[in-house]
Amino acid sequence: MTISEVANRAKVSVSTVYRVLNNDMRISANTSQAVKKAMAEVGFSTRLGRVRKTATQTKKQKGTHVNCVAMVDFGYNAAASYSLYRIQNGVSKALVEHGLSLIVEHVANPDVVPTCLSNGRVLGVLLRDSEPSPKVWRHLANYPYVWLTSHRTGKNNFVVGGHEAVGELAARYLIDRGHHILAVIDPWVTHPASKIRLERFQFTAYQAGVSTDVIVPGPGDPQIMTASDLADLQKVEQCLEPLLDRLLALSPRATGLFMTNDIFTAIIYRIMTKRGLKPGQEASIISSNNDLAVLAGLYPRPASIDLGEEAMGQRATEQLLLLANAPEPSRGVRMIIEPVVVEGD
């Protein structure tokens, strides 16, 4: 049983349940009794240790007090900064409830052991982006950790965005607005999330009997290969120009367009404007990631799909604290945060 189920049954917040587990003196006797009763009713293990007690015992011999959680980003790229900000905000909100702090470390080289792991002064680790090296994995084995990206290696603890739901939401959004010929453009087909979004978009359209054109780089075409490529806006534009040409050459032409990333949408707007075309008139557009820093300057601003990064950060932190308190290894958890459509102009 999960801590959320306990909170729901006791009609309190998840943070209140944590406070009861930590014997927080600020919790009233009646609330504490209600939470403990709910734990018994749902079969929640009361063997969970206390965050601060566990941390102190971990470093007892060194005389240090552990009150931090680390978030390590392997292969950080500037293009993901707004997404990272929202995740960090969610993590911080969850940690402040327990008097804990966040350490953020960006590691460009996956072979380099993050400082927070080498000095051992963290309760656990939240992981993002690329796969670390075996050398780093050996250090990670000493800590509970939760992934914030859809990796398939290591212990199965993930809190991620619902990429299948993104593709389905995009298709449904366009179909519900009367579009019967759809297209999707993506210059980064090697990215696992892109593949899932594309496939689900196409499948949802197929189920609805709607025609779909998947426009991706062909052999010899320029394409996005790594996250660092997104910071090279000239390269992104070079990748998107031939894809836009293919969209405009379709006959009959798609009236509804799905762009798998807001950055690509912004560059498509740029290319269209340079050619004297009006974005939003050639085709209705729905984008993805709801990156306000990218979308703010676009007119008309397209609808975009919000992945719920703040909720991802909060839920991942809650799961990490449970793992940090568990006296024995537990089963892995995979949690998907459902995305939502945010309307444009």
C-alpha beads as a LAMMPS data file, in Angstrom:
LAMMPS data file: protein, C-alpha beads

345 atoms
344 bonds

1 atom types
1 bond types

-500.0 500.0 xlo xhi
-500.0 500.0 ylo yhi
-500.0 500.0 zlo zhi

Masses

1 110.0

Atoms # bond

1 1 1 0.000 0.000 0.000
2 1 1 1.199 3.514 -0.729
3 1 1 1.519 6.561 1.474
4 1 1 -0.997 8.344 -0.777
5 1 1 -3.634 5.722 0.074
6 1 1 -2.983 6.287 3.759
7 1 1 -3.355 10.048 3.280
8 1 1 -6.623 9.650 1.366
9 1 1 -8.133 7.341 3.973
10 1 1 -7.087 9.571 6.873
11 1 1 -8.228 12.681 4.926
12 1 1 -4.887 14.413 5.375
13 1 1 -2.028 15.438 3.061
14 1 1 0.870 13.180 2.139
15 1 1 3.205 15.531 4.011
16 1 1 1.139 15.031 7.188
17 1 1 1.600 11.270 6.910
18 1 1 5.362 11.815 6.612
19 1 1 5.279 13.997 9.717
20 1 1 3.487 11.260 11.656
21 1 1 6.105 8.747 10.492
22 1 1 8.799 11.145 11.725
23 1 1 7.031 11.695 15.085
24 1 1 6.735 15.394 14.339
25 1 1 5.572 17.148 17.521
26 1 1 3.569 19.674 15.481
27 1 1 1.011 16.984 14.600
28 1 1 -1.935 16.789 16.973
29 1 1 -2.722 13.580 18.815
30 1 1 -6.049 13.217 16.983
31 1 1 -4.412 13.585 13.543
32 1 1 -1.624 11.170 14.474
33 1 1 -4.184 8.626 15.696
34 1 1 -6.220 8.986 12.466
35 1 1 -3.130 8.431 10.308
36 1 1 -2.013 5.383 12.299
37 1 1 -5.516 3.943 12.093
38 1 1 -5.493 4.442 8.312
39 1 1 -2.090 2.710 8.105
40 1 1 -3.489 -0.313 9.891
41 1 1 -6.614 -0.402 7.708
42 1 1 -4.717 -0.356 4.406
43 1 1 -1.886 -2.578 5.629
44 1 1 0.787 0.092 5.373
45 1 1 4.088 -1.009 6.888
46 1 1 4.910 0.943 10.040
47 1 1 8.466 -0.342 9.848
48 1 1 9.431 2.716 7.843
49 1 1 12.248 4.555 9.524
50 1 1 12.433 8.266 10.081
51 1 1 14.071 10.473 7.493
52 1 1 16.179 12.423 9.939
53 1 1 16.989 9.411 12.094
54 1 1 18.029 7.334 9.092
55 1 1 20.174 10.173 7.792
56 1 1 21.889 10.656 11.133
57 1 1 22.618 6.947 11.478
58 1 1 24.029 6.828 7.949
59 1 1 26.702 9.356 8.860
60 1 1 27.022 8.687 12.557
61 1 1 30.628 7.579 12.363
62 1 1 31.654 10.661 10.390
63 1 1 29.796 12.987 12.706
64 1 1 27.757 14.585 9.905
65 1 1 24.027 15.109 9.570
66 1 1 22.472 14.302 6.209
67 1 1 19.571 16.567 5.291
68 1 1 19.872 16.793 1.497
69 1 1 18.556 15.085 -1.612
70 1 1 20.572 15.358 -4.820
71 1 1 19.297 15.767 -8.354
72 1 1 21.926 14.790 -10.897
73 1 1 21.510 15.708 -14.545
74 1 1 23.779 13.741 -16.888
75 1 1 24.215 15.530 -20.210
76 1 1 22.432 18.743 -19.233
77 1 1 21.407 21.004 -22.130
78 1 1 20.251 24.613 -22.048
79 1 1 17.216 23.877 -24.204
80 1 1 15.695 21.871 -21.336
81 1 1 16.225 24.596 -18.733
82 1 1 12.543 25.525 -18.313
83 1 1 11.534 21.889 -17.910
84 1 1 14.306 21.428 -15.382
85 1 1 13.167 24.516 -13.474
86 1 1 9.650 23.121 -13.117
87 1 1 10.938 19.740 -11.954
88 1 1 13.217 21.409 -9.407
89 1 1 10.302 23.489 -8.168
90 1 1 8.275 20.339 -7.548
91 1 1 11.190 18.659 -5.782
92 1 1 11.776 21.686 -3.567
93 1 1 8.099 21.876 -2.599
94 1 1 8.167 18.246 -1.489
95 1 1 11.447 18.597 0.419
96 1 1 10.511 21.734 2.341
97 1 1 7.754 19.761 4.051
98 1 1 10.460 17.653 5.696
99 1 1 13.050 20.296 6.411
100 1 1 15.304 18.895 3.691
101 1 1 17.382 20.674 1.063
102 1 1 18.122 20.049 -2.622
103 1 1 21.523 19.797 -4.269
104 1 1 21.530 20.079 -8.067
105 1 1 24.533 18.863 -10.020
106 1 1 24.947 18.946 -13.805
107 1 1 27.442 16.430 -15.164
108 1 1 28.404 16.790 -18.835
109 1 1 30.608 13.675 -18.815
110 1 1 28.730 10.490 -17.779
111 1 1 32.035 8.952 -16.640
112 1 1 32.547 11.605 -13.952
113 1 1 31.303 10.706 -10.472
114 1 1 29.152 13.583 -9.162
115 1 1 30.547 15.247 -6.073
116 1 1 27.353 14.608 -4.135
117 1 1 27.860 10.857 -4.586
118 1 1 31.555 10.787 -3.766
119 1 1 31.205 12.647 -0.472
120 1 1 28.178 10.603 0.615
121 1 1 26.221 13.474 2.142
122 1 1 22.820 12.894 0.576
123 1 1 19.789 10.790 1.495
124 1 1 19.096 9.764 -2.075
125 1 1 19.391 10.781 -5.705
126 1 1 17.011 11.901 -8.445
127 1 1 18.416 11.156 -11.910
128 1 1 17.786 12.816 -15.263
129 1 1 18.836 12.493 -18.881
130 1 1 21.677 10.218 -20.057
131 1 1 22.811 6.856 -18.781
132 1 1 25.792 7.118 -16.383
133 1 1 28.883 4.946 -16.759
134 1 1 29.485 1.691 -14.825
135 1 1 31.869 3.652 -12.620
136 1 1 29.071 6.015 -11.600
137 1 1 26.631 3.130 -11.178
138 1 1 28.924 1.624 -8.550
139 1 1 28.534 4.782 -6.498
140 1 1 24.794 4.963 -7.113
141 1 1 24.408 1.471 -5.679
142 1 1 24.968 2.993 -2.229
143 1 1 21.884 5.216 -2.477
144 1 1 18.179 4.969 -3.181
145 1 1 17.440 6.669 -6.487
146 1 1 14.525 7.522 -8.759
147 1 1 14.702 8.284 -12.474
148 1 1 12.954 11.300 -13.957
149 1 1 13.497 10.037 -17.505
150 1 1 12.310 6.859 -19.194
151 1 1 15.407 4.711 -18.888
152 1 1 15.086 0.964 -18.897
153 1 1 18.168 0.060 -16.859
154 1 1 18.917 -0.236 -13.192
155 1 1 16.276 -0.537 -10.520
156 1 1 12.794 0.166 -11.814
157 1 1 11.959 3.389 -10.019
158 1 1 10.673 5.968 -12.503
159 1 1 8.397 8.997 -12.352
160 1 1 7.998 10.203 -15.926
161 1 1 5.775 12.075 -18.333
162 1 1 3.139 10.130 -20.268
163 1 1 4.563 10.179 -23.786
164 1 1 1.930 7.799 -25.157
165 1 1 -0.761 10.080 -23.784
166 1 1 0.949 13.067 -25.461
167 1 1 0.546 11.485 -28.892
168 1 1 -3.046 10.511 -28.193
169 1 1 -3.989 13.939 -26.804
170 1 1 -2.485 15.675 -29.840
171 1 1 -4.428 13.517 -32.291
172 1 1 -7.684 13.819 -30.345
173 1 1 -7.302 17.586 -30.090
174 1 1 -7.034 17.986 -33.853
175 1 1 -9.694 15.386 -34.705
176 1 1 -12.191 16.922 -32.263
177 1 1 -11.749 20.232 -34.108
178 1 1 -12.818 18.718 -37.399
179 1 1 -9.462 17.944 -39.017
180 1 1 -9.545 14.835 -41.202
181 1 1 -6.045 15.004 -42.649
182 1 1 -3.275 15.208 -40.064
183 1 1 0.493 15.415 -40.113
184 1 1 3.255 15.228 -37.521
185 1 1 6.741 16.697 -37.907
186 1 1 9.728 15.525 -35.878
187 1 1 13.422 15.976 -36.774
188 1 1 14.591 13.953 -33.729
189 1 1 13.280 10.478 -34.428
190 1 1 16.105 8.745 -32.538
191 1 1 14.823 10.091 -29.217
192 1 1 12.787 7.398 -27.369
193 1 1 10.056 9.857 -26.339
194 1 1 9.658 11.064 -29.922
195 1 1 9.151 7.535 -31.190
196 1 1 6.442 6.851 -28.600
197 1 1 4.643 10.128 -29.321
198 1 1 4.743 9.567 -33.079
199 1 1 3.456 6.007 -32.889
200 1 1 0.602 6.881 -30.534
201 1 1 -0.404 9.894 -32.607
202 1 1 -0.523 7.777 -35.745
203 1 1 -2.389 4.924 -34.031
204 1 1 -5.022 7.228 -32.520
205 1 1 -5.653 8.818 -35.901
206 1 1 -5.874 5.373 -37.506
207 1 1 -8.476 4.281 -34.950
208 1 1 -10.532 7.364 -35.800
209 1 1 -10.268 6.690 -39.532
210 1 1 -8.218 9.833 -40.090
211 1 1 -5.346 10.042 -42.566
212 1 1 -1.905 10.885 -41.121
213 1 1 1.396 11.869 -42.703
214 1 1 4.473 11.257 -40.542
215 1 1 7.146 13.710 -41.703
216 1 1 10.605 12.803 -40.414
217 1 1 14.124 12.988 -41.879
218 1 1 14.887 10.530 -44.632
219 1 1 18.248 8.993 -45.584
220 1 1 20.824 11.742 -45.975
221 1 1 18.605 14.440 -44.473
222 1 1 19.925 16.501 -41.551
223 1 1 18.398 15.506 -38.233
224 1 1 18.694 16.128 -34.516
225 1 1 20.848 13.422 -32.938
226 1 1 21.563 14.587 -29.374
227 1 1 20.119 16.979 -26.801
228 1 1 23.046 19.341 -27.341
229 1 1 21.920 19.769 -30.979
230 1 1 18.843 21.622 -29.699
231 1 1 21.073 24.482 -28.533
232 1 1 22.265 24.988 -32.123
233 1 1 19.242 26.839 -33.491
234 1 1 20.753 27.129 -36.969
235 1 1 21.081 23.357 -37.148
236 1 1 17.512 22.874 -35.913
237 1 1 16.316 25.229 -38.653
238 1 1 18.310 23.327 -41.283
239 1 1 16.691 20.099 -40.118
240 1 1 13.165 21.507 -40.192
241 1 1 13.248 23.329 -43.549
242 1 1 13.041 20.200 -45.748
243 1 1 10.359 18.763 -43.466
244 1 1 8.236 21.883 -43.865
245 1 1 8.756 21.644 -47.633
246 1 1 7.354 18.131 -47.541
247 1 1 4.344 19.292 -45.522
248 1 1 3.578 22.083 -47.986
249 1 1 3.954 19.704 -50.940
250 1 1 1.321 17.260 -49.660
251 1 1 -1.787 16.884 -51.781
252 1 1 -4.242 16.967 -50.201
253 1 1 -2.440 18.997 -47.558
254 1 1 -2.857 18.268 -43.854
255 1 1 -4.995 20.816 -42.008
256 1 1 -3.938 19.684 -38.528
257 1 1 -0.273 19.535 -37.503
258 1 1 1.376 18.043 -34.420
259 1 1 4.864 19.281 -33.491
260 1 1 6.526 17.027 -30.917
261 1 1 8.507 19.778 -29.181
262 1 1 7.841 23.481 -28.604
263 1 1 11.353 24.337 -29.809
264 1 1 10.560 22.794 -33.186
265 1 1 7.284 24.711 -33.269
266 1 1 9.055 28.026 -32.683
267 1 1 11.527 27.324 -35.500
268 1 1 8.703 26.319 -37.858
269 1 1 7.057 29.673 -37.101
270 1 1 10.343 31.379 -37.937
271 1 1 10.735 29.552 -41.260
272 1 1 7.128 30.240 -42.244
273 1 1 7.467 33.928 -41.446
274 1 1 10.659 34.199 -43.522
275 1 1 8.759 32.693 -46.455
276 1 1 5.822 35.043 -46.125
277 1 1 3.530 32.337 -44.742
278 1 1 1.272 32.876 -41.741
279 1 1 1.741 30.334 -38.925
280 1 1 -1.527 28.849 -37.795
281 1 1 -3.237 29.493 -41.140
282 1 1 -1.423 26.887 -43.224
283 1 1 -2.456 24.302 -40.620
284 1 1 -3.803 24.274 -37.077
285 1 1 -0.901 23.402 -34.779
286 1 1 -0.679 21.627 -31.460
287 1 1 2.736 21.449 -29.856
288 1 1 4.200 19.665 -26.848
289 1 1 5.993 20.425 -23.546
290 1 1 4.234 23.752 -22.793
291 1 1 7.557 25.585 -22.555
292 1 1 6.358 29.101 -21.786
293 1 1 9.765 30.614 -22.465
294 1 1 9.538 29.308 -26.046
295 1 1 5.821 29.833 -26.661
296 1 1 5.524 33.353 -25.230
297 1 1 6.720 35.064 -28.428
298 1 1 4.596 33.056 -30.865
299 1 1 1.433 34.483 -32.409
300 1 1 -0.971 32.928 -32.669
301 1 1 0.293 30.907 -29.721
302 1 1 -0.449 27.232 -30.426
303 1 1 -2.034 24.816 -28.011
304 1 1 0.607 22.780 -26.231
305 1 1 0.663 19.681 -24.060
306 1 1 1.888 20.131 -20.503
307 1 1 3.822 17.110 -19.208
308 1 1 3.343 18.011 -15.540
309 1 1 7.020 18.384 -14.638
310 1 1 6.280 19.969 -11.261
311 1 1 4.098 17.012 -10.302
312 1 1 6.849 14.695 -11.553
313 1 1 9.324 16.367 -9.207
314 1 1 6.976 16.138 -6.234
315 1 1 6.015 12.502 -6.770
316 1 1 9.589 11.423 -7.466
317 1 1 10.738 13.058 -4.239
318 1 1 7.994 11.386 -2.214
319 1 1 8.973 8.022 -3.694
320 1 1 12.654 8.678 -3.003
321 1 1 11.968 9.468 0.661
322 1 1 9.984 6.249 0.991
323 1 1 12.919 4.318 -0.457
324 1 1 15.335 6.117 1.871
325 1 1 13.234 5.052 4.841
326 1 1 12.601 1.469 3.757
327 1 1 14.425 -1.028 6.016
328 1 1 14.524 -3.591 3.220
329 1 1 14.775 -3.371 -0.593
330 1 1 11.333 -2.814 -2.089
331 1 1 9.810 -3.501 -5.471
332 1 1 10.402 -0.928 -8.153
333 1 1 7.751 1.661 -8.921
334 1 1 6.897 3.197 -12.292
335 1 1 4.666 6.247 -12.108
336 1 1 3.349 8.186 -15.100
337 1 1 2.114 11.745 -14.711
338 1 1 -0.794 12.331 -17.062
339 1 1 -0.268 15.280 -19.447
340 1 1 -2.924 17.872 -20.238
341 1 1 -3.614 20.193 -23.175
342 1 1 -3.101 23.909 -22.584
343 1 1 -5.079 26.003 -25.056
344 1 1 -3.376 28.630 -27.213
345 1 1 -4.786 31.763 -28.832

Bonds

1 1 1 2
2 1 2 3
3 1 3 4
4 1 4 5
5 1 5 6
6 1 6 7
7 1 7 8
8 1 8 9
9 1 9 10
10 1 10 11
11 1 11 12
12 1 12 13
13 1 13 14
14 1 14 15
15 1 15 16
16 1 16 17
17 1 17 18
18 1 18 19
19 1 19 20
20 1 20 21
21 1 21 22
22 1 22 23
23 1 23 24
24 1 24 25
25 1 25 26
26 1 26 27
27 1 27 28
28 1 28 29
29 1 29 30
30 1 30 31
31 1 31 32
32 1 32 33
33 1 33 34
34 1 34 35
35 1 35 36
36 1 36 37
37 1 37 38
38 1 38 39
39 1 39 40
40 1 40 41
41 1 41 42
42 1 42 43
43 1 43 44
44 1 44 45
45 1 45 46
46 1 46 47
47 1 47 48
48 1 48 49
49 1 49 50
50 1 50 51
51 1 51 52
52 1 52 53
53 1 53 54
54 1 54 55
55 1 55 56
56 1 56 57
57 1 57 58
58 1 58 59
59 1 59 60
60 1 60 61
61 1 61 62
62 1 62 63
63 1 63 64
64 1 64 65
65 1 65 66
66 1 66 67
67 1 67 68
68 1 68 69
69 1 69 70
70 1 70 71
71 1 71 72
72 1 72 73
73 1 73 74
74 1 74 75
75 1 75 76
76 1 76 77
77 1 77 78
78 1 78 79
79 1 79 80
80 1 80 81
81 1 81 82
82 1 82 83
83 1 83 84
84 1 84 85
85 1 85 86
86 1 86 87
87 1 87 88
88 1 88 89
89 1 89 90
90 1 90 91
91 1 91 92
92 1 92 93
93 1 93 94
94 1 94 95
95 1 95 96
96 1 96 97
97 1 97 98
98 1 98 99
99 1 99 100
100 1 100 101
101 1 101 102
102 1 102 103
103 1 103 104
104 1 104 105
105 1 105 106
106 1 106 107
107 1 107 108
108 1 108 109
109 1 109 110
110 1 110 111
111 1 111 112
112 1 112 113
113 1 113 114
114 1 114 115
115 1 115 116
116 1 116 117
117 1 117 118
118 1 118 119
119 1 119 120
120 1 120 121
121 1 121 122
122 1 122 123
123 1 123 124
124 1 124 125
125 1 125 126
126 1 126 127
127 1 127 128
128 1 128 129
129 1 129 130
130 1 130 131
131 1 131 132
132 1 132 133
133 1 133 134
134 1 134 135
135 1 135 136
136 1 136 137
137 1 137 138
138 1 138 139
139 1 139 140
140 1 140 141
141 1 141 142
142 1 142 143
143 1 143 144
144 1 144 145
145 1 145 146
146 1 146 147
147 1 147 148
148 1 148 149
149 1 149 150
150 1 150 151
151 1 151 152
152 1 152 153
153 1 153 154
154 1 154 155
155 1 155 156
156 1 156 157
157 1 157 158
158 1 158 159
159 1 159 160
160 1 160 161
161 1 161 162
162 1 162 163
163 1 163 164
164 1 164 165
165 1 165 166
166 1 166 167
167 1 167 168
168 1 168 169
169 1 169 170
170 1 170 171
171 1 171 172
172 1 172 173
173 1 173 174
174 1 174 175
175 1 175 176
176 1 176 177
177 1 177 178
178 1 178 179
179 1 179 180
180 1 180 181
181 1 181 182
182 1 182 183
183 1 183 184
184 1 184 185
185 1 185 186
186 1 186 187
187 1 187 188
188 1 188 189
189 1 189 190
190 1 190 191
191 1 191 192
192 1 192 193
193 1 193 194
194 1 194 195
195 1 195 196
196 1 196 197
197 1 197 198
198 1 198 199
199 1 199 200
200 1 200 201
201 1 201 202
202 1 202 203
203 1 203 204
204 1 204 205
205 1 205 206
206 1 206 207
207 1 207 208
208 1 208 209
209 1 209 210
210 1 210 211
211 1 211 212
212 1 212 213
213 1 213 214
214 1 214 215
215 1 215 216
216 1 216 217
217 1 217 218
218 1 218 219
219 1 219 220
220 1 220 221
221 1 221 222
222 1 222 223
223 1 223 224
224 1 224 225
225 1 225 226
226 1 226 227
227 1 227 228
228 1 228 229
229 1 229 230
230 1 230 231
231 1 231 232
232 1 232 233
233 1 233 234
234 1 234 235
235 1 235 236
236 1 236 237
237 1 237 238
238 1 238 239
239 1 239 240
240 1 240 241
241 1 241 242
242 1 242 243
243 1 243 244
244 1 244 245
245 1 245 246
246 1 246 247
247 1 247 248
248 1 248 249
249 1 249 250
250 1 250 251
251 1 251 252
252 1 252 253
253 1 253 254
254 1 254 255
255 1 255 256
256 1 256 257
257 1 257 258
258 1 258 259
259 1 259 260
260 1 260 261
261 1 261 262
262 1 262 263
263 1 263 264
264 1 264 265
265 1 265 266
266 1 266 267
267 1 267 268
268 1 268 269
269 1 269 270
270 1 270 271
271 1 271 272
272 1 272 273
273 1 273 274
274 1 274 275
275 1 275 276
276 1 276 277
277 1 277 278
278 1 278 279
279 1 279 280
280 1 280 281
281 1 281 282
282 1 282 283
283 1 283 284
284 1 284 285
285 1 285 286
286 1 286 287
287 1 287 288
288 1 288 289
289 1 289 290
290 1 290 291
291 1 291 292
292 1 292 293
293 1 293 294
294 1 294 295
295 1 295 296
296 1 296 297
297 1 297 298
298 1 298 299
299 1 299 300
300 1 300 301
301 1 301 302
302 1 302 303
303 1 303 304
304 1 304 305
305 1 305 306
306 1 306 307
307 1 307 308
308 1 308 309
309 1 309 310
310 1 310 311
311 1 311 312
312 1 312 313
313 1 313 314
314 1 314 315
315 1 315 316
316 1 316 317
317 1 317 318
318 1 318 319
319 1 319 320
320 1 320 321
321 1 321 322
322 1 322 323
323 1 323 324
324 1 324 325
325 1 325 326
326 1 326 327
327 1 327 328
328 1 328 329
329 1 329 330
330 1 330 331
331 1 331 332
332 1 332 333
333 1 333 334
334 1 334 335
335 1 335 336
336 1 336 337
337 1 337 338
338 1 338 339
339 1 339 340
340 1 340 341
341 1 341 342
342 1 342 343
343 1 343 344
344 1 344 345
